[in-house]
Amino acid sequence: MSSVFNAQALKADRDSPLRLWLTVYMAADPTLSSVEIRQIGEALYGSSWQGDMARAIGVPRQSITHYLKNGGARGAQAAAIIGLIARTVAKELRKAEQHRATTAIRHADLSLLLERLDPA
């Protein structure tokens, strides 16, 4: 279900701001400033974000500090951080869809029970 959902969600939402943003940043040579990296890290992981981001993109924590001190990240490093956003969005969409499906089933079951108990 999850891989089908991801493909359908991306196809169905071709003009979403996230998709447009990713397209621009995934151009030939993506670049992220220190400010953008910090905003992404805090949005994804909260105030203590550097270690979590480093683990998620497979670099030492010192690399994140280096990106922040030296004005940002380019190329593969920037693409890895942008990819992290995309993976997080896809994961959250899958989770939301699973929750929606579970809730719909629960509501249907409760409605049937209510009809049995109160046929009016």
C-alpha positions, 0 to 999 in steps of 0.5 A: 500500500505505501509505495502505491500511495506514494506514487499516486500522491506525487502524480495527483499533486504535481503542482503542490508547493513542495513538489515545485520547491523540490524541483527547483532545489534538485536542479543541476547543482542544489545549494542550501544556505546555513539559514536554510539548513538550520530551518530544515533541521529545526522543522524536522527535529526541534531545537537539538537537531544537528545529530539527528540530521547527521544520522539521517543523511549519513554524515558525521555531526561535525559535517553539519557544523561545517555546513553551518559555519561555512555558509551552507551545503552544495551538490550532494550534501544539499541534495541529501538534506533535500531528500531528507525533507522528501522522505519525511513528507512521504512518511508522514503522508503514509502515516496520515493515510493509514490513520484515515483508513483506520478511522474510516473502518472504525466509524463504519463499524460503530455506525453498524453497531449503532444501527443494530442498537437503535434501528429508528 
